[in-house]
Amino acid sequence: MKPLSIGAVFAGAALAALACRGDPTSSLRGGAKSIDMTSNVVFIDAGDARQLEVVVRDEQLNPLVADVTVASLNPSVVTIAVDTTIPVANGATHHYTITAVAPGLTKITVQSSGLADSVIVSVLPVNFAGALSSVTPKGGDTVSIFSTSLFKFDPDSAALVFGHSFFTLKRNADTITFLMPFTTTTADSISHVAVTYVPGLHVTLPLATPPVQTGSLWSPADTGYATAPQIALPTVTGQSTVFIANGVSQNNDADCGEGTGAGGIGNCLIFKYVATGTDSLSFSVDWEGAALAPDMDIYSCGSAGVSACFEDNGSGATGSKPQVFRLKPTAGTHYYVIEVYGGSPPANIYTTITKLN
C-alpha cells in the first residue's frame, strides 16, 4: 500500500498545479476602474473640429464593453456628438467629434459605469471682433479699438499692424487709440492680444472689421493761410500734440517757405496755431521714406505769412529726418508750414509739437 500512497500524493500535487495554471491575476479583476481618453486638455480654433476617443478599462487596463455618456457644459462654446464615420467592432471603443462653436473655455464631461472624467476645452479665436470707434475714419482721425471680456491688450506691446506707420496715442489693457494713416490698405491685424482664459497666451489676430481710411481730416482747408485749420498746442510742460497730415500735393508756391523760386517744387501744407507768448515749443516732423526722398522742410510763419517765416534757427533745412526746430513764438496767430522741397510727396507726414516750459 505504501507505493500507492506515494502515487496519490504526486497525483494530488499535479492536480493542485493544474488548478493554479491560467490567469494568475483573475481574482483581481472586477468592473470598470478607469476612463481612458485621447486627451484631457484640448486647444481648438473656433469653427474647427477635433476627434475624441473614449475607452472604459478594468484594473488591468483591459477595454470593457460599456455604455458611455458625454456632454458639453457650454454648447455655445463647444458641442460633442458621436462620430458615426468610425465603426468599432468590439463595442469597447467610443468615438466622438468635438466642434468648436465660439471662443471660450468649457469642459466636456464623460461618464460610464459609475465613473466620471472630463476634458478641458479652450476654443481660440480666429479674428479679433472688438469694437472700433469708427470703421471709416478720415486720414488723420483719432480712432480707438476696444478690448472684449475675453481678449485684452498687452499694455506694453499690443499694436495694430498697418502697411504704414501711425501714431499710437494711448494703449492699455482695454483700449488702443491711434491716428488713422492715409493708406489704401487696412489694418491687417492686432498683435499681443491676451487670451484671458488661457493665462500667459498672447496671439496676433486679424481684425474682424478693419478700419478703412475715407477722405482727409484736413482737406480741403489746408491749402493756404486764409483756410488753414487750427491745431491745438500742448498746455502742460513735457506733453505733446501729435497729428498726421497727408502727402503734400497742392502747389502753394506763394505760401511756402521757399517754393519754386528757391529751387523747391512749391508743395506745402499750412496749419494755424495760437501762441500764448510765454511757451517755448519744439516742432518735429517725420515721414515715410528716406531722409532725402523726399527732402522735407518745416517752418513757423507769423501773421504776415511767408515773409515772416522762421526755419531751423535760421540755418536752413538739413535734409535729415526728423526735421526739428524750437522757438518761443510771440502771443497771437502763427502758421506751421510743412514743405516738400524736393522729391515725391510722402503718403504720411507725422508732426509732434512739444511744450518745453
NUMARSE-165195 format. One line per 4 residues: number of its first residue (from 0); for each residue x, y, z of C-alpha. Coordinates in nm, 3 decimals. Last residue first. Layout:
<sites>
NUM) X/Y/Z  ... $
</sites>
This chain:
<sites>
356) 0.846/12.504/-2.047  0.924/12.278/-2.344  0.572/12.227/-2.483  0.601/11.963/-2.754 $
352) 0.465/11.971/-3.111  0.491/11.635/-3.289  0.415/11.608/-3.661  0.391/11.292/-3.873 $
348) 0.373/11.310/-4.251  0.204/11.024/-4.436  0.186/10.936/-4.805  0.514/11.108/-4.887 $
344) 0.537/11.381/-5.155  0.779/11.285/-5.433  1.116/11.460/-5.431  1.219/11.813/-5.341 $
340) 1.120/12.093/-5.106  0.813/11.920/-4.968  0.701/12.191/-4.729  0.526/12.168/-4.393 $
336) 0.414/12.509/-4.264  0.303/12.595/-3.910  0.126/12.931/-3.911  0.108/13.183/-3.628 $
332) -0.172/13.372/-3.453  -0.109/13.560/-3.129  0.145/13.588/-2.849  0.503/13.575/-2.968 $
328) 0.655/13.241/-3.060  0.920/13.081/-2.836  1.116/12.864/-3.076  1.245/12.515/-3.145 $
324) 1.311/12.342/-3.477  1.315/11.978/-3.582  1.324/11.783/-3.911  1.317/11.412/-3.837 $
320) 1.482/11.320/-4.053  1.777/11.487/-4.220  1.751/11.714/-4.524  1.939/11.987/-4.344 $
316) 1.689/12.270/-4.360  1.814/12.625/-4.315  2.034/12.785/-4.050  1.780/13.041/-3.931 $
312) 1.708/12.863/-3.606  1.571/12.579/-3.816  1.325/12.796/-4.007  1.128/13.109/-3.922 $
308) 0.884/13.256/-4.169  0.775/13.620/-4.173  0.759/13.684/-4.549  0.559/13.362/-4.593 $
304) 0.265/13.491/-4.393  0.243/13.832/-4.229  0.064/13.666/-3.936  0.387/13.489/-3.845 $
300) 0.540/13.179/-4.003  0.669/12.866/-3.832  0.860/12.649/-4.072  0.921/12.289/-4.178 $
296) 1.132/12.144/-4.457  1.119/11.799/-4.622  1.352/11.648/-4.882  1.172/11.348/-5.030 $
292) 1.342/11.110/-5.062  1.622/11.293/-4.884  1.585/11.131/-4.540  1.438/10.805/-4.670 $
288) 1.067/10.737/-4.687  0.764/10.774/-4.468  0.768/11.098/-4.276  0.896/11.278/-3.969 $
284) 0.826/11.628/-3.841  0.930/11.791/-3.515  0.824/12.127/-3.370  0.954/12.214/-3.022 $
280) 0.779/12.491/-2.833  0.870/12.757/-2.577  0.562/12.893/-2.403  0.518/13.252/-2.282 $
276) 0.374/13.429/-2.589  0.049/13.233/-2.558  0.062/13.105/-2.915  -0.238/13.049/-3.147 $
272) -0.190/12.785/-3.417  -0.275/12.774/-3.786  -0.181/12.490/-4.021  -0.035/12.504/-4.372 $
268) 0.061/12.218/-4.604  0.322/12.261/-4.877  0.413/12.199/-5.239  0.626/12.457/-5.422 $
264) 0.865/12.222/-5.601  1.171/12.381/-5.448  1.450/12.560/-5.634  1.439/12.888/-5.444 $
260) 1.170/13.045/-5.663  0.986/12.714/-5.668  0.881/12.748/-5.306  1.094/12.858/-5.013 $
256) 0.867/12.895/-4.711  0.554/12.800/-4.900  0.267/13.049/-4.940  0.326/13.178/-5.292 $
252) 0.434/12.834/-5.410  0.119/12.666/-5.291  0.116/12.375/-5.537  -0.103/12.128/-5.352 $
248) 0.003/11.761/-5.342  0.152/11.729/-4.994  0.126/11.377/-4.859  -0.146/11.381/-4.598 $
244) -0.105/11.503/-4.244  -0.076/11.300/-3.924  -0.108/11.461/-3.583  0.066/11.490/-3.247 $
240) 0.028/11.744/-2.969  0.285/11.691/-2.698  0.335/11.697/-2.320  0.659/11.790/-2.149 $
236) 0.523/12.109/-1.997  0.142/12.108/-1.997  -0.063/12.319/-2.240  0.001/12.133/-2.566 $
232) -0.098/12.336/-2.873  -0.426/12.281/-3.058  -0.424/12.287/-3.437  -0.624/12.538/-3.640 $
228) -0.715/12.458/-3.999  -0.558/12.685/-4.265  -0.824/12.848/-4.483  -0.681/13.200/-4.511 $
224) -0.321/13.081/-4.483  -0.347/12.838/-4.773  -0.420/12.483/-4.887  -0.504/12.312/-4.558 $
220) -0.882/12.357/-4.580  -0.952/12.091/-4.844  -0.889/11.852/-4.681  -0.764/11.836/-4.324 $
216) -0.934/11.524/-4.181  -0.884/11.353/-4.515  -1.103/11.112/-4.710  -1.203/10.758/-4.615 $
212) -0.944/10.536/-4.446  -1.081/10.185/-4.393  -1.079/10.045/-4.039  -1.066/9.664/-4.012 $
208) -1.378/9.468/-3.916  -1.284/9.115/-3.799  -0.931/9.235/-3.732  -0.666/8.970/-3.794 $
204) -0.526/8.821/-3.474  -0.181/8.806/-3.317  -0.180/8.595/-3.000  -0.075/8.621/-2.637 $
200) -0.121/8.324/-2.401  0.005/8.379/-2.045  -0.308/8.251/-1.874  -0.554/8.082/-2.116 $
196) -0.898/8.222/-2.023  -0.787/8.585/-2.064  -0.644/8.549/-2.415  -0.405/8.846/-2.428 $
192) -0.379/9.013/-2.770  -0.013/9.079/-2.844  -0.058/9.186/-3.207  -0.350/9.338/-3.395 $
188) -0.417/9.257/-3.758  -0.426/9.379/-4.115  -0.503/9.745/-4.054  -0.636/9.849/-4.391 $
184) -0.467/9.931/-4.720  -0.515/10.235/-4.944  -0.344/10.448/-4.683  -0.353/10.785/-4.512 $
180) -0.286/10.696/-4.152  -0.553/10.683/-3.881  -0.419/10.827/-3.557  -0.424/10.576/-3.273 $
176) -0.612/10.478/-2.958  -0.569/10.128/-2.816  -0.813/10.047/-2.537  -0.883/9.787/-2.268 $
172) -0.548/9.661/-2.138  -0.378/9.994/-2.203  -0.253/10.188/-2.503  -0.296/10.555/-2.586 $
168) -0.183/10.787/-2.865  -0.034/10.531/-3.104  0.083/10.728/-3.406  0.099/10.556/-3.742 $
164) 0.341/10.385/-3.977  0.201/10.236/-4.295  0.119/9.882/-4.417  -0.060/9.855/-4.088 $
160) -0.030/9.612/-3.795  -0.210/9.740/-3.487  -0.020/9.724/-3.163  -0.011/9.541/-2.829 $
156) 0.333/9.552/-2.667  0.344/9.722/-2.327  -0.024/9.734/-2.229  -0.081/9.377/-2.358 $
152) -0.436/9.408/-2.485  -0.741/9.216/-2.363  -0.950/8.935/-2.510  -1.227/8.754/-2.324 $
148) -1.430/9.048/-2.188  -1.361/9.243/-2.505  -1.097/9.503/-2.594  -1.167/9.832/-2.764 $
144) -1.023/9.996/-3.074  -0.999/10.373/-3.076  -0.959/10.603/-3.378  -0.838/10.964/-3.391 $
140) -0.871/11.097/-3.745  -0.564/11.186/-3.954  -0.697/11.014/-4.266  -1.072/11.003/-4.230 $
136) -1.225/10.717/-4.037  -1.447/10.450/-4.195  -1.461/10.176/-3.928  -1.507/10.424/-3.646 $
132) -1.491/10.396/-3.265  -1.387/10.035/-3.319  -1.546/9.735/-3.145  -1.358/9.415/-3.060 $
128) -1.401/9.124/-3.301  -1.043/9.000/-3.319  -1.004/8.703/-3.553  -0.964/8.323/-3.548 $
124) -1.032/8.298/-3.175  -0.922/8.002/-2.959  -1.160/7.746/-2.811  -1.012/7.607/-2.490 $
120) -1.152/7.264/-2.400  -1.096/7.093/-2.064  -1.187/6.724/-2.097  -1.369/6.549/-1.812 $
116) -1.388/6.231/-1.607  -1.661/6.027/-1.440  -1.702/5.666/-1.322  -2.023/5.490/-1.215 $
112) -2.016/5.258/-1.514  -1.960/5.540/-1.760  -1.943/5.920/-1.759  -1.754/6.175/-1.973 $
108) -1.793/6.551/-1.916  -1.677/6.802/-2.176  -1.550/7.122/-2.018  -1.556/7.491/-2.108 $
104) -1.336/7.786/-2.209  -1.414/8.049/-2.469  -1.408/8.136/-2.836  -1.713/8.021/-3.036 $
100) -1.855/7.697/-3.183  -1.569/7.449/-3.161  -1.689/7.102/-3.265  -1.577/6.797/-3.065 $
96) -1.643/6.475/-3.260  -1.687/6.147/-3.072  -1.554/5.790/-3.097  -1.625/5.509/-2.850 $
92) -1.406/5.198/-2.814  -1.545/4.896/-2.626  -1.811/4.789/-2.875  -1.571/4.534/-3.027 $
88) -1.650/4.609/-3.391  -1.582/4.983/-3.395  -1.720/5.189/-3.684  -1.564/5.533/-3.746 $
84) -1.796/5.756/-3.954  -2.061/5.756/-3.680  -1.873/6.010/-3.471  -2.100/6.054/-3.169 $
80) -2.156/6.420/-3.084  -1.990/6.700/-2.890  -2.063/7.073/-2.892  -1.829/7.354/-2.797 $
76) -1.860/7.719/-2.686  -2.238/7.775/-2.709  -2.278/7.411/-2.602  -2.143/7.501/-2.255 $
72) -2.108/7.206/-2.016  -2.066/6.976/-2.315  -2.193/6.620/-2.265  -2.071/6.260/-2.293 $
68) -2.239/5.935/-2.182  -2.066/5.597/-2.223  -2.223/5.250/-2.213  -1.974/4.970/-2.153 $
64) -1.784/4.695/-2.333  -1.459/4.681/-2.145  -1.104/4.751/-2.254  -0.833/4.578/-2.046 $
60) -0.639/4.828/-1.840  -0.557/4.575/-1.567  -0.796/4.749/-1.328  -1.070/4.745/-1.590 $
56) -1.095/4.987/-1.879  -1.354/5.218/-2.038  -1.233/5.357/-2.371  -1.306/5.707/-2.508 $
52) -1.175/5.860/-2.832  -1.216/6.233/-2.900  -1.177/6.378/-3.250  -1.137/6.752/-3.312 $
48) -1.344/7.001/-3.513  -1.272/7.358/-3.628  -1.502/7.660/-3.633  -1.328/7.840/-3.347 $
44) -0.972/7.713/-3.322  -0.900/7.419/-3.091  -0.697/7.361/-2.777  -0.782/7.036/-2.593 $
40) -0.686/6.916/-2.246  -0.778/6.572/-2.105  -0.665/6.390/-2.417  -0.738/6.070/-2.612 $
36) -0.950/5.942/-2.326  -0.922/5.640/-2.089  -1.197/5.602/-1.831  -1.095/5.398/-1.529 $
32) -1.187/5.109/-1.298  -1.474/4.932/-1.473  -1.570/4.601/-1.315  -1.361/4.348/-1.126 $
28) -1.049/4.152/-1.200  -0.808/4.088/-0.917  -0.904/3.722/-0.882  -0.800/3.668/-1.242 $
24) -0.447/3.765/-1.157  -0.289/3.418/-1.200  -0.459/3.380/-1.537  -0.435/3.007/-1.633 $
20) -0.249/2.742/-1.424  -0.307/2.718/-1.048  -0.556/2.426/-1.073  -0.308/2.234/-1.281 $
16) -0.057/2.260/-1.002  -0.309/2.134/-0.750  -0.390/1.839/-0.975  -0.024/1.755/-1.001 $
12) 0.020/1.775/-0.628  -0.272/1.540/-0.574  -0.132/1.294/-0.822  0.205/1.306/-0.651 $
8) 0.044/1.233/-0.314  -0.165/0.955/-0.461  0.143/0.796/-0.605  0.311/0.797/-0.263 $
4) 0.007/0.633/-0.111  0.002/0.367/-0.383  0.366/0.283/-0.322  0.290/0.239/0.052 $
0) 0.000/0.000/0.000 $
</sites>
